[in-house]
Amino acid sequence: MLELYKIKNTEFLNPNELYSDPNIYPNFQLNFEIFKEELKKFSINKNGYSYFKFGDGDYAVLNNKQHGSAKPGVRDIKKNYFKKLDLEKVIEYSKKSDFYCCEIINFKLFEETFGKKPNYPAEYLYGVVANKWIFSNFDKIGLIGADKKINLINELISFPEYQQYIGKDCFESLIAIPQTGALTNADKIFKKIKNQINNEVDIYLIGVGHAQTILLPLLKEIIDVPIVSIGCGMDAIAGLIDINRPYFGKWINFRVSNESLYKGIIDPYLFTTDDPSSVVYLN
């Protein structure tokens, strides 16, 4: 992996060979600084701009391909959803976000889907969580994510060890949505959560899977700070990240003793790691 694609205070354990090509994204470091300064400026100026994180699952949904996380019944798409899917609406809403972030390895899929280049690499989204830049640069942070993960985060934030690790003693807003069927029911979910929005926060970080396609355009109408889709970054905050994910090689997964909080969480591989030192159990 070239130095060009490294992010300070993070580790990328298994980088794709594309990260050895300086021509894939030569302005990686320069634009990373622009990205971070932009977030801070938008927060200060109360600009509710939305950041869409595009992945191969989004490619599948937007191109009506049923596999992976886009397969009905797997995560946030109910069974038989594609039979009832208003694909035109989903595609329309997918174009309503303000900024688009895509992993370098998926640039071609993004361009095929949207006919343009993404604004930033999604690697930036992972990096600002993995090196905890996001926590040290925004005083008041709101989170929107799957209910089981939000419940975990709410429990974790009560522990001094976890507070010290992320540099926060609280999250000003924790908003939970169902972890399954969220895209199918995105409009209903928005109606349910819109009154929970706290515009006193400095930034909202969201991890809502494919439901971001509908939720981001709706949320930006009522939120006046940046709304950033961080993908698997929400798993890290919940202590569930696979450390082989990009830039999370140094991340410590904090776990609580209340095993009931982990029951039913999708993506069971998140509970495994080859390095036990990456997990800290809290009493």
Helices and strands as residue ranges (DSSP letters): G 3-5, G 17-20, H 28-44, E 50-54, H 56-62, G 68-70, H 81-84, H 87-94, E 99-102, G 104-106, H 107-114, E 120-121, H 123-130, H 133-137, E 141-146, H 147-156, H 160-166, E 173-177, H 186-193, G 194-196, E 203-207, G 209-211, H 212-219, E 227-229, H 233-237, E 253-255, G 259-262, G 268-271, G 276-278, E 279-281
